């Protein structure tokens, strides 16, 4: 984890060196990771080929075992529930980790927008929130009446917040969420690098839509929610994301809402996922903290 401090915090510059630093530690723990869950199933939760999810089941579970739905990051235009190069590491490491913490863990693919390396992406706002809603409906229907947590990382966190705060989706799923975990959430794009403009417009729309459809704008218009929220922001996160979260937290408090917050010390925007469940024990602390928080919300 010491290497992370030497890596640029800006994106995309920090992506490749972060994975280069942490993947060996994750690979060293590959055998242990596969032993942490009992079985894995893949299912479709919608008609689009991208609407597919992996379900990781603990070795022992019951009708009372809580479920955790995870949406990964990828800038709206990239990502896979099983990395093509390391399918048994990312995001299997996350599925296994939270199985080992007592959760049926679901890692969902979702529709992607146009972006670098993905010229045929067609997803447009609020597709991420719509896919979150569909995945939750699938969980409730297929896994039965159990407490469900939502976790999103980066763009995945944006999709989670879209589901929670977009008026067309708010309250659209008849499922009582036990809690929401936001990992390095970009709450607006006001401080984003200019190079992100084409990606933002491809997903959100042009002009004012990039801001008006952002999580903070949705919060300003529609107010906070009663569902408990935990934010996990990296101490070495990209400056624009740290700023956007500070703005969001301030607005949430201004409107009378409360959010729990834990700083992921020593992490940058990319490192939490490849560090999770690796041989570098300190890299998994954020996962331990998130699991402890979720269990504290179990009724």
C-alpha positions as CSV (number, residue, x, y, z in Angstrom):
1,X,0.0,0.0,0.0
2,X,3.0,2.3,0.5
3,X,3.4,2.5,-3.3
4,X,-0.1,4.1,-3.7
5,X,1.2,7.3,-2.1
6,X,3.6,7.7,-5.0
7,X,1.0,7.3,-7.8
8,X,-0.7,10.3,-9.4
9,X,-4.2,10.9,-7.9
10,X,-5.5,12.2,-11.2
11,X,-7.5,10.0,-13.6
12,X,-6.9,8.2,-15.8
13,X,-3.1,8.6,-15.0
14,X,-3.4,6.7,-11.8
15,X,-5.3,3.6,-13.1
16,X,-2.5,1.5,-14.6
17,X,0.1,2.0,-12.0
18,X,-2.4,1.3,-9.2
19,X,-3.3,-2.1,-10.7
20,X,0.3,-2.8,-11.4
21,X,1.2,-2.2,-7.8
22,X,-1.7,-4.2,-6.2
23,X,-2.4,-7.1,-8.6
24,X,0.5,-9.2,-7.5
25,X,-0.7,-9.0,-3.9
26,X,-4.2,-10.0,-5.1
27,X,-2.8,-12.9,-7.2
28,X,-0.9,-14.2,-4.2
29,X,-4.2,-14.6,-2.4
30,X,-6.1,-16.2,-5.3
31,X,-6.5,-19.6,-3.7
32,X,-7.8,-18.2,-0.4
33,X,-10.3,-16.0,-2.3
34,X,-12.0,-18.9,-4.0
35,X,-12.4,-20.7,-0.6
36,X,-14.3,-17.8,0.9
37,X,-17.6,-18.4,-1.0
38,X,-19.6,-21.6,-1.4
39,X,-20.9,-21.2,-4.9
40,X,-21.5,-18.7,-7.7
41,X,-24.4,-18.4,-10.1
42,X,-24.9,-16.1,-13.1
43,X,-28.3,-14.8,-14.0
44,X,-30.0,-12.3,-16.3
45,X,-32.0,-9.6,-14.6
46,X,-33.3,-7.9,-17.8
47,X,-33.6,-8.3,-21.5
48,X,-30.3,-6.4,-22.4
49,X,-27.2,-8.6,-22.7
50,X,-25.5,-6.3,-20.2
51,X,-28.2,-6.8,-17.6
52,X,-26.5,-9.8,-16.0
53,X,-25.3,-10.5,-12.5
54,X,-23.1,-12.9,-10.5
55,X,-24.5,-14.2,-7.2
56,X,-21.9,-15.3,-4.6
57,X,-23.4,-17.5,-1.9
58,X,-21.7,-18.1,1.4
59,X,-20.9,-21.6,2.5
60,X,-23.8,-21.4,4.9
61,X,-26.8,-19.1,4.5
62,X,-30.4,-19.0,5.3
63,X,-33.6,-16.9,4.7
64,X,-32.2,-14.4,7.2
65,X,-28.8,-13.9,5.4
66,X,-28.7,-10.3,4.2
67,X,-27.9,-9.5,0.5
68,X,-25.5,-7.0,-0.8
69,X,-25.8,-5.6,-4.4
70,X,-22.6,-4.1,-5.7
71,X,-22.2,-1.9,-8.8
72,X,-18.6,-1.2,-9.9
73,X,-17.1,1.9,-11.4
74,X,-15.8,2.5,-14.9
75,X,-16.6,6.0,-15.9
76,X,-20.0,5.0,-17.3
77,X,-18.4,3.4,-20.4
78,X,-16.4,0.4,-19.2
79,X,-16.4,-2.4,-16.7
80,X,-17.3,-6.1,-16.2
81,X,-18.4,-8.1,-13.2
82,X,-15.6,-10.5,-14.1
83,X,-12.5,-8.8,-15.5
84,X,-11.6,-10.4,-18.8
85,X,-8.0,-10.7,-17.8
86,X,-8.5,-11.6,-14.2
87,X,-12.0,-13.2,-14.0
88,X,-11.3,-15.0,-10.7
89,X,-9.8,-11.9,-9.0
90,X,-11.8,-8.8,-10.0
91,X,-14.7,-8.6,-8.9
92,X,-14.6,-12.1,-7.5
93,X,-12.4,-10.8,-4.7
94,X,-15.2,-8.5,-3.6
95,X,-17.9,-11.2,-3.9
96,X,-15.8,-13.6,-1.9
97,X,-14.9,-11.0,0.7
98,X,-18.4,-10.0,1.6
99,X,-19.6,-13.6,1.5
100,X,-17.0,-14.3,4.1
101,X,-18.5,-11.4,6.1
102,X,-21.9,-13.1,6.0
103,X,-23.6,-11.5,3.0
104,X,-25.1,-13.1,-0.2
105,X,-23.2,-10.8,-2.6
106,X,-24.4,-9.8,-6.0
107,X,-22.1,-8.1,-8.5
108,X,-24.1,-6.7,-11.4
109,X,-23.2,-5.6,-14.9
110,X,-25.2,-2.7,-16.3
111,X,-25.6,-0.9,-19.6
112,X,-22.6,1.2,-20.7
113,X,-22.4,4.5,-22.4
114,X,-20.2,5.5,-25.3
115,X,-16.6,6.2,-24.3
116,X,-12.9,5.4,-25.1
117,X,-12.7,1.8,-26.3
118,X,-16.5,1.5,-26.3
119,X,-17.7,3.5,-29.4
120,X,-21.0,1.5,-29.5
121,X,-22.2,2.2,-26.0
122,X,-25.8,3.3,-25.9
123,X,-26.6,3.8,-22.3
124,X,-28.1,7.2,-21.4
125,X,-29.2,8.7,-18.1
126,X,-31.0,7.4,-16.1
127,X,-30.1,3.9,-17.3
128,X,-27.7,3.2,-14.4
129,X,-30.5,3.9,-11.9
130,X,-32.9,1.9,-14.0
131,X,-30.6,-1.1,-14.0
132,X,-30.1,-0.8,-10.2
133,X,-33.9,-0.9,-9.8
134,X,-34.2,-4.0,-12.1
135,X,-31.4,-5.8,-10.2
136,X,-33.1,-5.1,-6.9
137,X,-36.4,-6.4,-8.2
138,X,-34.6,-9.6,-9.4
139,X,-33.0,-10.0,-5.9
140,X,-36.3,-9.6,-4.1
141,X,-38.1,-12.0,-6.4
142,X,-35.4,-14.6,-6.7
143,X,-33.7,-14.6,-3.3
144,X,-36.9,-13.9,-1.2
145,X,-37.7,-11.4,1.5
146,X,-34.4,-10.5,3.1
147,X,-32.6,-7.3,4.0
148,X,-30.7,-5.8,1.2
149,X,-27.8,-3.4,1.1
150,X,-26.7,-1.3,-1.9
151,X,-23.0,-0.5,-2.6
152,X,-21.7,1.5,-5.5
153,X,-18.1,2.4,-6.4
154,X,-17.4,5.6,-8.4
155,X,-19.7,5.5,-11.5
156,X,-21.5,2.6,-9.7
157,X,-22.1,5.0,-6.8
158,X,-23.6,7.5,-9.2
159,X,-26.0,4.9,-10.4
160,X,-27.0,4.0,-6.9
161,X,-27.7,7.7,-6.1
162,X,-29.6,8.0,-9.3
163,X,-31.9,5.2,-8.2
164,X,-32.3,6.7,-4.8
165,X,-32.9,10.3,-5.8
166,X,-34.2,10.4,-9.4
167,X,-38.0,11.2,-9.2
168,X,-38.9,8.6,-11.9
169,X,-37.1,5.9,-9.9
170,X,-37.4,7.0,-6.2
171,X,-39.6,4.4,-4.4
172,X,-40.1,2.3,-7.6
173,X,-38.9,-0.9,-5.9
174,X,-41.0,-2.4,-3.2
175,X,-37.9,-3.4,-1.1
176,X,-36.9,-1.9,2.2
177,X,-33.2,-1.1,1.8
178,X,-31.3,-1.7,5.1
179,X,-28.5,0.7,4.0
180,X,-26.4,2.2,1.2
181,X,-22.6,2.3,0.9
182,X,-21.0,4.8,-1.4
183,X,-17.4,4.2,-2.3
184,X,-15.6,7.3,-3.7
185,X,-18.8,8.8,-5.2
186,X,-18.4,11.6,-7.9
187,X,-21.4,13.8,-6.9
188,X,-20.9,16.3,-9.6
189,X,-18.5,17.0,-12.6
190,X,-17.8,20.7,-11.9
191,X,-14.2,20.0,-11.1
192,X,-13.7,17.1,-13.6
193,X,-10.9,17.2,-16.1
194,X,-11.9,18.7,-19.4
195,X,-11.1,15.4,-21.1
196,X,-14.2,13.9,-19.4
197,X,-16.6,16.2,-21.2
198,X,-17.4,13.8,-24.1
199,X,-18.0,10.9,-21.8
200,X,-20.2,13.0,-19.5
201,X,-22.3,14.3,-22.4
202,X,-22.6,10.8,-23.9
203,X,-24.2,9.6,-20.6
204,X,-25.9,12.7,-19.1
205,X,-26.7,14.7,-22.2
206,X,-25.3,18.0,-23.4
207,X,-25.2,21.4,-21.7
208,X,-26.8,21.8,-18.4
209,X,-27.9,18.1,-18.3
210,X,-24.4,17.1,-17.0
211,X,-25.1,19.1,-13.8
212,X,-28.9,18.9,-13.5
213,X,-28.8,15.0,-13.7
214,X,-25.9,14.8,-11.2
215,X,-26.3,13.3,-7.7
216,X,-26.0,16.7,-6.0
217,X,-28.6,18.3,-8.3
218,X,-31.0,15.5,-7.6
219,X,-30.5,15.9,-3.9
220,X,-31.1,19.7,-4.1
221,X,-34.3,19.1,-5.9
222,X,-35.7,16.1,-4.1
223,X,-34.2,16.1,-0.6
224,X,-32.5,13.4,1.5
225,X,-33.8,9.9,2.2
226,X,-34.4,8.0,5.4
227,X,-32.2,5.0,4.4
228,X,-28.9,5.0,6.3
229,X,-25.9,6.0,4.1
230,X,-22.2,5.3,4.6
231,X,-19.6,7.2,2.5
232,X,-16.1,5.8,2.1
233,X,-13.9,8.4,0.4
234,X,-10.2,7.7,-0.2
235,X,-7.7,10.0,1.5
236,X,-5.7,10.1,-1.8
237,X,-8.8,10.3,-4.1
238,X,-8.9,12.6,-7.1
239,X,-9.2,16.2,-6.0
240,X,-12.4,16.8,-8.0
241,X,-14.1,13.8,-6.4
242,X,-13.1,14.8,-2.8
243,X,-14.5,18.3,-3.5
244,X,-17.7,16.9,-5.0
245,X,-18.3,14.8,-2.0
246,X,-17.6,17.6,0.4
247,X,-20.3,19.7,-1.5
248,X,-22.7,16.8,-1.3
249,X,-22.2,16.2,2.4
250,X,-22.7,19.9,3.1
251,X,-25.9,20.0,1.1
252,X,-27.2,16.8,2.7
253,X,-26.7,18.2,6.2
254,X,-28.2,21.5,5.1
255,X,-31.4,19.6,4.2
256,X,-31.5,17.9,7.6
257,X,-30.1,14.5,6.5
258,X,-27.3,12.5,8.1
259,X,-24.5,10.5,6.5
260,X,-21.9,8.4,8.2
261,X,-18.4,8.8,6.8
262,X,-15.2,6.8,6.9
263,X,-12.0,7.9,5.2
264,X,-10.1,5.1,3.4
265,X,-6.6,6.1,4.6
266,X,-3.8,5.4,2.1
267,X,-6.2,4.6,-0.8
268,X,-6.6,6.5,-4.1
269,X,-9.6,6.4,-6.3
270,X,-8.7,3.0,-7.9
271,X,-7.0,1.1,-5.1
272,X,-9.9,0.0,-2.9
273,X,-11.1,-2.8,-5.2
274,X,-7.7,-4.4,-6.2
275,X,-6.5,-4.1,-2.6
276,X,-9.6,-5.8,-1.2
277,X,-8.9,-9.4,-0.1
278,X,-5.2,-9.2,-1.1
279,X,-2.2,-10.3,1.0
280,X,-1.9,-6.6,2.0
281,X,-4.2,-6.7,5.1
282,X,-4.5,-3.0,5.4
283,X,-5.9,-2.8,1.9
284,X,-9.0,-4.6,3.1
285,X,-9.7,-2.3,6.1
286,X,-12.3,-0.4,4.2
287,X,-14.2,-3.6,3.5
288,X,-14.0,-4.6,7.2
289,X,-15.4,-1.1,8.1
290,X,-18.2,-1.4,5.5
291,X,-19.2,-4.8,6.7
292,X,-19.2,-3.8,10.4
293,X,-21.4,-0.7,9.5
294,X,-23.9,-2.9,7.5
295,X,-24.2,-5.4,10.3
296,X,-25.0,-2.5,12.7
297,X,-28.0,-1.7,10.5
298,X,-29.5,-5.2,10.5
299,X,-32.9,-5.3,12.2
